[in-house]
Amino acid sequence: MHKDGSQLIVRYADFNPLQPNEVWGTEFLSYVVSDKINQWVSEKLKRPVQLRWLGNQSQRRIKHFPDNPVSFADGYPLLLCTQQSLDFVQQHCLHRSK
């Protein structure tokens, strides 16, 4: 739900057939949600965005961990961060939403 009271429900059926994309030099396939939904989200965020989904099984493989599929992460199946980093991101998001 957006702060203006509007909301959007996205279903698996709203995603189009697999399309190519690239993250950090790795090319793989993902589903992209319909243009109507992407437009709604883009308007709320005030910047163009695309919602993508890898499906039930990621197609993305990286050379350092070829047996472990990853999602849209930077390239590793594990992400470590500190509480301080999470607090910073949360404060940044709260500041931008005002």
MMTF fields as JSON, N, C-alpha, C and O atoms, coordinates in Angstrom:
{
  "mmtfVersion": "1.0.0",
  "mmtfProducer": "UNKNOWN",
  "numBonds": 391,
  "numAtoms": 392,
  "numGroups": 98,
  "numChains": 1,
  "numModels": 1,
  "chainsPerModel": [1],
  "groupsPerChain": [98],
  "chainIdList": ["A"],
  "bondAtomList": [4, 2, 8, 6, 12, 10, 16, 14, 20, 18, 24, 22, 28, 26, 32, 30, 36, 34, 40, 38, 44, 42, 48, 46, 52, 50, 56, 54, 60, 58, 64, 62, 68, 66, 72, 70, 76, 74, 80, 78, 84, 82, 88, 86, 92, 90, 96, 94, 100, 98, 104, 102, 108, 106, 112, 110, 116, 114, 120, 118, 124, 122, 128, 126, 132, 130, 136, 134, 140, 138, 144, 142, 148, 146, 152, 150, 156, 154, 160, 158, 164, 162, 168, 166, 172, 170, 176, 174, 180, 178, 184, 182, 188, 186, 192, 190, 196, 194, 200, 198, 204, 202, 208, 206, 212, 210, 216, 214, 220, 218, 224, 222, 228, 226, 232, 230, 236, 234, 240, 238, 244, 242, 248, 246, 252, 250, 256, 254, 260, 258, 264, 262, 268, 266, 272, 270, 276, 274, 280, 278, 284, 282, 288, 286, 292, 290, 296, 294, 300, 298, 304, 302, 308, 306, 312, 310, 316, 314, 320, 318, 324, 322, 328, 326, 332, 330, 336, 334, 340, 338, 344, 342, 348, 346, 352, 350, 356, 354, 360, 358, 364, 362, 368, 366, 372, 370, 376, 374, 380, 378, 384, 382, 388, 386],
  "bondOrderList": [1, 1, 1, 1, 1, 1, 1, 1, 1, 1, 1, 1, 1, 1, 1, 1, 1, 1, 1, 1, 1, 1, 1, 1, 1, 1, 1, 1, 1, 1, 1, 1, 1, 1, 1, 1, 1, 1, 1, 1, 1, 1, 1, 1, 1, 1, 1, 1, 1, 1, 1, 1, 1, 1, 1, 1, 1, 1, 1, 1, 1, 1, 1, 1, 1, 1, 1, 1, 1, 1, 1, 1, 1, 1, 1, 1, 1, 1, 1, 1, 1, 1, 1, 1, 1, 1, 1, 1, 1, 1, 1, 1, 1, 1, 1, 1, 1],
  "groupList": [{"groupName": "MET", "atomNameList": ["N", "CA", "C", "O"], "elementList": ["N", "C", "C", "O"], "formalChargeList": [0, 0, 0, 0], "bondAtomList": [1, 0, 2, 1, 3, 2], "bondOrderList": [1, 1, 2], "singleLetterCode": "M", "chemCompType": "L-PEPTIDE LINKING"}, {"groupName": "HIS", "atomNameList": ["N", "CA", "C", "O"], "elementList": ["N", "C", "C", "O"], "formalChargeList": [0, 0, 0, 0], "bondAtomList": [1, 0, 2, 1, 3, 2], "bondOrderList": [1, 1, 2], "singleLetterCode": "H", "chemCompType": "L-PEPTIDE LINKING"}, {"groupName": "LYS", "atomNameList": ["N", "CA", "C", "O"], "elementList": ["N", "C", "C", "O"], "formalChargeList": [0, 0, 0, 0], "bondAtomList": [1, 0, 2, 1, 3, 2], "bondOrderList": [1, 1, 2], "singleLetterCode": "K", "chemCompType": "L-PEPTIDE LINKING"}, {"groupName": "ASP", "atomNameList": ["N", "CA", "C", "O"], "elementList": ["N", "C", "C", "O"], "formalChargeList": [0, 0, 0, 0], "bondAtomList": [1, 0, 2, 1, 3, 2], "bondOrderList": [1, 1, 2], "singleLetterCode": "D", "chemCompType": "L-PEPTIDE LINKING"}, {"groupName": "GLY", "atomNameList": ["N", "CA", "C", "O"], "elementList": ["N", "C", "C", "O"], "formalChargeList": [0, 0, 0, 0], "bondAtomList": [1, 0, 2, 1, 3, 2], "bondOrderList": [1, 1, 2], "singleLetterCode": "G", "chemCompType": "PEPTIDE LINKING"}, {"groupName": "SER", "atomNameList": ["N", "CA", "C", "O"], "elementList": ["N", "C", "C", "O"], "formalChargeList": [0, 0, 0, 0], "bondAtomList": [1, 0, 2, 1, 3, 2], "bondOrderList": [1, 1, 2], "singleLetterCode": "S", "chemCompType": "L-PEPTIDE LINKING"}, {"groupName": "GLN", "atomNameList": ["N", "CA", "C", "O"], "elementList": ["N", "C", "C", "O"], "formalChargeList": [0, 0, 0, 0], "bondAtomList": [1, 0, 2, 1, 3, 2], "bondOrderList": [1, 1, 2], "singleLetterCode": "Q", "chemCompType": "L-PEPTIDE LINKING"}, {"groupName": "LEU", "atomNameList": ["N", "CA", "C", "O"], "elementList": ["N", "C", "C", "O"], "formalChargeList": [0, 0, 0, 0], "bondAtomList": [1, 0, 2, 1, 3, 2], "bondOrderList": [1, 1, 2], "singleLetterCode": "L", "chemCompType": "L-PEPTIDE LINKING"}, {"groupName": "ILE", "atomNameList": ["N", "CA", "C", "O"], "elementList": ["N", "C", "C", "O"], "formalChargeList": [0, 0, 0, 0], "bondAtomList": [1, 0, 2, 1, 3, 2], "bondOrderList": [1, 1, 2], "singleLetterCode": "I", "chemCompType": "L-PEPTIDE LINKING"}, {"groupName": "VAL", "atomNameList": ["N", "CA", "C", "O"], "elementList": ["N", "C", "C", "O"], "formalChargeList": [0, 0, 0, 0], "bondAtomList": [1, 0, 2, 1, 3, 2], "bondOrderList": [1, 1, 2], "singleLetterCode": "V", "chemCompType": "L-PEPTIDE LINKING"}, {"groupName": "ARG", "atomNameList": ["N", "CA", "C", "O"], "elementList": ["N", "C", "C", "O"], "formalChargeList": [0, 0, 0, 0], "bondAtomList": [1, 0, 2, 1, 3, 2], "bondOrderList": [1, 1, 2], "singleLetterCode": "R", "chemCompType": "L-PEPTIDE LINKING"}, {"groupName": "TYR", "atomNameList": ["N", "CA", "C", "O"], "elementList": ["N", "C", "C", "O"], "formalChargeList": [0, 0, 0, 0], "bondAtomList": [1, 0, 2, 1, 3, 2], "bondOrderList": [1, 1, 2], "singleLetterCode": "Y", "chemCompType": "L-PEPTIDE LINKING"}, {"groupName": "ALA", "atomNameList": ["N", "CA", "C", "O"], "elementList": ["N", "C", "C", "O"], "formalChargeList": [0, 0, 0, 0], "bondAtomList": [1, 0, 2, 1, 3, 2], "bondOrderList": [1, 1, 2], "singleLetterCode": "A", "chemCompType": "L-PEPTIDE LINKING"}, {"groupName": "PHE", "atomNameList": ["N", "CA", "C", "O"], "elementList": ["N", "C", "C", "O"], "formalChargeList": [0, 0, 0, 0], "bondAtomList": [1, 0, 2, 1, 3, 2], "bondOrderList": [1, 1, 2], "singleLetterCode": "F", "chemCompType": "L-PEPTIDE LINKING"}, {"groupName": "ASN", "atomNameList": ["N", "CA", "C", "O"], "elementList": ["N", "C", "C", "O"], "formalChargeList": [0, 0, 0, 0], "bondAtomList": [1, 0, 2, 1, 3, 2], "bondOrderList": [1, 1, 2], "singleLetterCode": "N", "chemCompType": "L-PEPTIDE LINKING"}, {"groupName": "PRO", "atomNameList": ["N", "CA", "C", "O"], "elementList": ["N", "C", "C", "O"], "formalChargeList": [0, 0, 0, 0], "bondAtomList": [1, 0, 2, 1, 3, 2], "bondOrderList": [1, 1, 2], "singleLetterCode": "P", "chemCompType": "L-PEPTIDE LINKING"}, {"groupName": "GLU", "atomNameList": ["N", "CA", "C", "O"], "elementList": ["N", "C", "C", "O"], "formalChargeList": [0, 0, 0, 0], "bondAtomList": [1, 0, 2, 1, 3, 2], "bondOrderList": [1, 1, 2], "singleLetterCode": "E", "chemCompType": "L-PEPTIDE LINKING"}, {"groupName": "TRP", "atomNameList": ["N", "CA", "C", "O"], "elementList": ["N", "C", "C", "O"], "formalChargeList": [0, 0, 0, 0], "bondAtomList": [1, 0, 2, 1, 3, 2], "bondOrderList": [1, 1, 2], "singleLetterCode": "W", "chemCompType": "L-PEPTIDE LINKING"}, {"groupName": "THR", "atomNameList": ["N", "CA", "C", "O"], "elementList": ["N", "C", "C", "O"], "formalChargeList": [0, 0, 0, 0], "bondAtomList": [1, 0, 2, 1, 3, 2], "bondOrderList": [1, 1, 2], "singleLetterCode": "T", "chemCompType": "L-PEPTIDE LINKING"}, {"groupName": "CYS", "atomNameList": ["N", "CA", "C", "O"], "elementList": ["N", "C", "C", "O"], "formalChargeList": [0, 0, 0, 0], "bondAtomList": [1, 0, 2, 1, 3, 2], "bondOrderList": [1, 1, 2], "singleLetterCode": "C", "chemCompType": "L-PEPTIDE LINKING"}],
  "groupTypeList": [0, 1, 2, 3, 4, 5, 6, 7, 8, 9, 10, 11, 12, 3, 13, 14, 15, 7, 6, 15, 14, 16, 9, 17, 4, 18, 16, 13, 7, 5, 11, 9, 9, 5, 3, 2, 8, 14, 6, 17, 9, 5, 16, 2, 7, 2, 10, 15, 9, 6, 7, 10, 17, 7, 4, 14, 6, 5, 6, 10, 10, 8, 2, 1, 13, 15, 3, 14, 15, 9, 5, 13, 12, 3, 4, 11, 15, 7, 7, 7, 19, 18, 6, 6, 5, 7, 3, 13, 9, 6, 6, 1, 19, 7, 1, 10, 5, 2],
  "groupIdList": [1, 2, 3, 4, 5, 6, 7, 8, 9, 10, 11, 12, 13, 14, 15, 16, 17, 18, 19, 20, 21, 22, 23, 24, 25, 26, 27, 28, 29, 30, 31, 32, 33, 34, 35, 36, 37, 38, 39, 40, 41, 42, 43, 44, 45, 46, 47, 48, 49, 50, 51, 52, 53, 54, 55, 56, 57, 58, 59, 60, 61, 62, 63, 64, 65, 66, 67, 68, 69, 70, 71, 72, 73, 74, 75, 76, 77, 78, 79, 80, 81, 82, 83, 84, 85, 86, 87, 88, 89, 90, 91, 92, 93, 94, 95, 96, 97, 98],
  "secStructList": [7, 7, 6, 6, 1, 7, 7, 7, 7, 7, 7, 4, 4, 4, 5, 7, 1, 7, 3, 3, 3, 3, 3, 6, 6, 3, 3, 3, 3, 3, 3, 3, 5, 7, 2, 2, 2, 2, 2, 2, 2, 2, 2, 2, 2, 6, 1, 7, 7, 7, 7, 3, 3, 7, 7, 1, 1, 7, 7, 3, 3, 3, 6, 6, 3, 3, 3, 3, 3, 3, 7, 1, 1, 1, 1, 7, 1, 7, 7, 7, 7, 7, 2, 2, 2, 2, 2, 2, 2, 2, 2, 2, 2, 2, 2, 2, 2, 7],
  "xCoordList": [0.835, 0.0, 0.887, 1.876, 0.526, 1.27, 0.726, -0.411, 1.529, 1.094, -0.118, -0.798, -0.415, -1.598, -2.865, -3.946, -2.731, -3.881, -4.115, -4.891, -3.459, -3.636, -2.782, -1.766, -3.209, -2.432, -2.454, -3.296, -1.526, -1.377, -1.074, -0.219, -1.767, -1.51, -0.897, -1.459, 0.252, 0.948, 0.885, 1.225, 0.449, 0.332, 1.362, 1.872, 1.652, 2.573, 2.117, 2.94, 0.813, 0.264, 0.501, 0.343, 0.873, 1.127, 2.491, 2.793, 3.313, 4.654, 4.644, 3.996, 5.371, 5.48, 6.491, 7.23, 6.529, 7.515, 8.939, 9.222, 9.812, 11.209, 11.829, 11.625, 12.585, 13.282, 14.73, 15.011, 15.642, 17.049, 17.296, 16.65, 18.226, 18.708, 20.125, 20.642, 20.752, 22.154, 22.342, 21.842, 23.065, 23.425, 24.91, 25.347, 25.68, 27.111, 27.827, 28.682, 27.467, 28.15, 27.64, 28.13, 26.678, 26.107, 24.785, 23.889, 24.662, 23.409, 22.591, 23.119, 21.288, 20.387, 18.96, 18.735, 18.01, 16.617, 15.816, 16.072, 14.841, 13.912, 12.571, 12.473, 11.561, 10.228, 10.102, 10.634, 9.4, 9.154, 7.656, 6.881, 7.252, 5.826, 5.247, 5.997, 3.956, 3.291, 3.606, 3.93, 3.506, 3.779, 2.874, 3.318, 1.632, 0.678, 1.164, 1.11, 1.632, 2.12, 3.424, 3.6, 4.341, 5.595, 5.339, 6.044, 4.356, 4.017, 3.519, 3.918, 2.657, 2.121, 3.256, 3.328, 4.145, 5.255, 6.19, 6.661, 6.458, 7.335, 6.761, 7.496, 5.47, 4.833, 4.948, 5.199, 4.77, 4.858, 6.276, 6.479, 7.26, 8.654, 9.276, 10.396, 8.522, 8.979, 10.288, 11.153, 10.404, 11.532, 11.145, 10.367, 11.674, 11.318, 11.911, 13.104, 11.062, 11.502, 10.838, 9.841, 11.404, 10.819, 10.859, 11.908, 9.725, 9.71, 10.053, 9.441, 11.024, 11.446, 11.425, 11.561, 11.251, 11.177, 11.921, 11.804, 12.673, 13.433, 12.623, 13.097, 11.434, 10.64, 10.985, 11.678, 10.506, 10.745, 12.19, 12.661, 12.892, 14.287, 15.111, 14.825, 16.114, 16.966, 17.731, 18.204, 17.848, 18.625, 20.046, 20.879, 20.313, 21.589, 22.654, 22.469, 23.76, 24.926, 26.134, 26.269, 26.989, 28.211, 29.423, 29.334, 30.563, 31.732, 32.31, 32.836, 32.229, 32.812, 31.977, 32.506, 30.675, 29.783, 28.834, 27.624, 29.351, 28.51, 27.409, 26.421, 27.562, 26.555, 25.463, 24.501, 25.608, 24.652, 24.011, 24.619, 22.799, 22.16, 21.913, 21.587, 22.071, 21.832, 20.71, 20.289, 20.24, 19.148, 19.727, 20.647, 19.203, 19.681, 20.784, 21.125, 21.337, 22.407, 23.635, 23.67, 24.637, 25.823, 26.683, 27.602, 26.431, 27.186, 27.496, 28.15, 27.054, 27.354, 26.063, 25.159, 25.975, 24.735, 24.509, 23.504, 25.417, 25.317, 25.599, 26.542, 24.785, 24.985, 25.138, 24.273, 26.221, 26.456, 26.398, 26.948, 25.737, 25.712, 25.615, 25.258, 25.931, 25.887, 24.567, 23.876, 24.228, 23.03, 23.156, 22.166, 24.348, 24.58, 24.234, 23.64, 24.604, 24.266, 22.757, 22.214, 22.088, 20.63, 19.955, 19.0, 20.439, 19.884, 20.055, 19.155, 21.222, 21.477, 20.492, 19.927, 20.288, 19.354, 17.943, 17.228, 17.543, 16.208, 16.043, 15.016, 17.018, 16.938, 16.883, 16.14, 17.653, 17.651, 16.268, 15.76, 15.671, 14.34, 13.292, 12.419, 13.366, 12.407, 12.541, 11.544, 13.788, 14.039, 13.478, 12.901, 13.644, 13.182, 11.666, 11.102, 10.99, 9.534, 8.81, 7.595, 9.511, 8.853, 8.744, 8.225],
  "yCoordList": [-1.17, 0.0, 1.242, 1.315, 2.189, 3.441, 4.414, 4.271, 5.402, 6.367, 7.177, 7.755, 7.238, 7.959, 7.116, 7.559, 5.9, 5.026, 4.038, 3.095, 4.24, 3.306, 2.07, 2.118, 0.986, -0.234, -1.026, -0.813, -1.929, -2.742, -4.166, -4.399, -5.098, -6.507, -7.087, -6.96, -7.72, -8.307, -9.828, -10.379, -10.478, -11.937, -12.527, -11.834, -13.791, -14.47, -14.327, -14.176, -14.376, -14.289, -12.921, -12.781, -11.919, -10.576, -10.456, -9.433, -11.486, -11.433, -12.002, -13.013, -11.341, -11.741, -12.866, -13.16, -13.505, -14.574, -14.101, -12.904, -15.067, -14.769, -13.805, -13.919, -12.859, -11.867, -11.779, -12.007, -11.452, -11.351, -10.11, -9.078, -10.231, -9.092, -9.377, -10.475, -8.384, -8.5, -7.827, -6.727, -8.497, -7.929, -8.189, -9.34, -7.143, -7.231, -8.132, -8.939, -7.984, -8.713, -10.121, -10.801, -10.571, -11.9, -11.76, -11.049, -12.437, -12.409, -13.646, -14.756, -13.439, -14.527, -14.094, -12.963, -14.97, -14.683, -14.398, -14.976, -13.497, -13.22, -12.809, -12.449, -12.869, -12.415, -10.934, -10.475, -10.183, -8.767, -8.589, -9.124, -7.84, -7.626, -6.756, -6.107, -6.741, -6.008, -4.507, -3.958, -3.869, -2.426, -1.614, -0.628, -2.013, -1.286, -1.262, -0.225, -2.392, -2.46, -1.685, -0.941, -1.847, -1.085, 0.415, 1.171, 0.848, 2.271, 2.75, 3.82, 1.98, 2.35, 2.495, 3.496, 1.498, 1.536, 2.698, 3.386, 2.917, 4.025, 5.368, 6.24, 5.54, 6.803, 7.007, 8.124, 5.961, 6.081, 6.371, 7.135, 5.777, 5.986, 7.204, 7.608, 7.779, 8.966, 8.719, 9.59, 7.508, 7.136, 5.866, 5.064, 5.673, 4.466, 3.212, 3.15, 2.226, 0.947, -0.197, -0.011, -1.36, -2.594, -3.624, -3.856, -4.239, -5.35, -6.612, -6.911, -7.337, -8.581, -9.698, -9.469, -10.918, -12.1, -13.223, -13.385, -13.985, -15.078, -16.353, -17.319, -16.375, -17.59, -18.494, -18.085, -19.702, -20.643, -21.113, -21.53, -21.052, -21.491, -20.442, -20.131, -19.906, -18.901, -19.491, -20.626, -18.718, -19.091, -18.524, -18.803, -17.735, -17.029, -17.863, -18.316, -18.054, -18.771, -17.85, -17.1, -17.911, -17.102, -18.017, -19.142, -17.531, -18.397, -18.869, -19.979, -18.062, -18.462, -19.505, -20.249, -19.564, -20.518, -21.119, -20.91, -21.854, -22.338, -23.31, -23.465, -23.964, -24.92, -24.281, -24.95, -22.982, -22.285, -21.129, -20.066, -21.315, -20.205, -19.034, -19.231, -17.826, -16.622, -15.818, -16.105, -14.833, -14.009, -12.732, -12.79, -11.597, -10.313, -9.737, -8.56, -10.554, -10.105, -9.723, -9.923, -9.173, -8.704, -9.822, -9.543, -11.04, -12.132, -13.275, -14.236, -13.205, -14.262, -14.721, -13.916, -16.009, -16.53, -16.124, -16.513, -15.354, -14.952, -13.459, -12.957, -12.76, -11.326, -11.067, -11.432, -10.449, -10.074, -8.57, -7.848, -8.105, -6.665, -6.447, -7.354, -5.261, -4.934, -4.267, -3.742, -4.291, -3.597, -2.107, -1.455, -1.569, -0.153, 0.176, 1.218, -0.704, -0.491, -0.527, 0.307, -1.476, -1.558, -0.33, 0.187, 0.144, 1.351, 2.563, 3.394, 2.656, 3.761, 3.742, 4.775, 2.57, 2.444, 2.812, 3.521, 2.331, 2.65, 4.152, 4.711, 4.808, 6.253, 6.997, 7.968, 6.551, 7.168, 7.043, 7.999, 5.865, 5.644, 6.497, 7.067, 6.592, 7.416, 8.881, 9.59, 9.336, 10.726, 11.04, 12.108, 10.115, 10.332, 10.296, 10.917, 9.582, 9.448, 10.661, 10.773, 11.566, 12.761, 13.868, 14.939],
  "zCoordList": [0.0, 0.0, 0.0, 0.729, -0.807, -0.889, 0.15, 0.601, 0.53, 1.542, 1.104, 1.952, -0.206, -0.673, -0.561, -0.948, -0.03, 0.166, -0.968, -0.814, -2.097, -3.21, -2.97, -2.278, -3.546, -3.402, -4.69, -5.562, -4.787, -5.982, -5.549, -4.695, -6.134, -5.885, -7.152, -8.24, -7.001, -8.136, -7.982, -6.935, -9.034, -9.042, -10.007, -10.887, -9.832, -10.742, -12.191, -13.094, -12.408, -13.762, -14.405, -15.618, -13.622, -14.15, -14.816, -15.431, -14.699, -15.278, -16.68, -16.951, -17.57, -18.968, -19.112, -18.173, -20.294, -20.52, -20.236, -20.19, -20.048, -19.733, -20.737, -21.946, -20.207, -21.024, -20.548, -19.371, -21.45, -21.037, -20.177, -20.353, -19.26, -18.485, -18.041, -18.246, -17.43, -17.036, -15.684, -15.449, -14.804, -13.507, -13.303, -13.323, -13.11, -12.851, -13.867, -13.501, -15.133, -16.197, -16.444, -17.346, -15.672, -15.861, -16.593, -16.138, -17.724, -18.482, -18.134, -18.072, -17.906, -17.548, -17.863, -18.295, -17.653, -17.972, -16.708, -15.652, -16.831, -15.736, -16.328, -17.501, -15.506, -15.896, -15.564, -14.553, -16.413, -16.17, -16.027, -16.819, -15.019, -14.794, -15.917, -16.646, -16.053, -17.136, -17.094, -16.041, -18.239, -18.34, -17.413, -16.824, -17.282, -16.423, -14.971, -14.311, -14.487, -13.104, -12.966, -12.001, -13.919, -13.861, -13.879, -13.211, -14.622, -14.68, -13.32, -12.861, -12.675, -11.357, -10.35, -9.636, -10.289, -9.343, -9.67, -8.765, -10.934, -11.345, -10.926, -10.462, -11.084, -10.675, -9.168, -8.716, -8.399, -6.936, -6.487, -5.543, -7.145, -6.775, -7.45, -7.135, -8.388, -9.126, -9.88, -9.966, -10.422, -11.276, -12.017, -11.501, -13.216, -13.968, -13.335, -13.04, -13.134, -12.571, -13.324, -14.022, -13.17, -13.688, -12.579, -11.978, -12.306, -11.369, -12.148, -13.174, -11.654, -12.305, -11.281, -10.079, -11.785, -10.933, -11.635, -12.85, -10.887, -11.483, -11.622, -12.22, -11.093, -11.136, -9.967, -9.036, -10.02, -8.925, -8.864, -7.806, -9.976, -10.026, -10.765, -11.921, -10.117, -10.734, -11.908, -11.848, -12.964, -14.141, -14.063, -14.926, -13.038, -12.96, -12.257, -11.128, -12.946, -12.404, -12.511, -13.477, -11.538, -11.573, -11.507, -11.015, -12.005, -12.144, -10.809, -10.735, -9.764, -8.481, -7.74, -6.914, -8.029, -7.37, -8.413, -8.325, -9.391, -10.494, -10.073, -10.791, -8.927, -8.474, -7.618, -7.242, -7.305, -6.457, -7.218, -7.343, -7.727, -8.422, -7.47, -6.3, -7.981, -7.18, -7.818, -8.939, -7.118, -7.649, -8.246, -9.061, -7.854, -8.367, -7.486, -7.604, -6.612, -5.726, -6.543, -7.758, -5.873, -6.591, -7.155, -7.925, -6.815, -7.418, -6.478, -6.882, -5.258, -4.302, -3.625, -3.402, -3.298, -2.72, -1.272, -0.678, -0.694, 0.699, 0.798, 0.186, 1.564, 1.767, 3.256, 4.052, 3.619, 5.009, 5.129, 4.298, 6.154, 6.407, 7.909, 8.661, 8.324, 9.749, 10.097, 9.224, 11.361, 11.828, 11.544, 11.21, 11.671, 11.397, 9.935, 9.658, 9.013, 7.605, 7.388, 6.665, 8.003, 7.875, 8.465, 7.886, 9.609, 10.225, 9.309, 9.193, 8.658, 7.737, 6.572, 6.215, 5.983, 4.863, 5.316, 4.608, 6.492, 6.995, 7.2, 6.815, 7.788, 7.999, 6.663, 6.523, 5.698, 4.374, 3.732, 3.147, 3.847, 3.269, 3.971, 3.315, 5.291, 6.023, 5.656, 5.519, 5.497, 5.127, 3.738, 3.534, 2.776, 1.412, 1.307, 0.406, 2.208, 2.1, 2.663, 2.499, 3.316, 3.908, 2.902, 3.216]
}
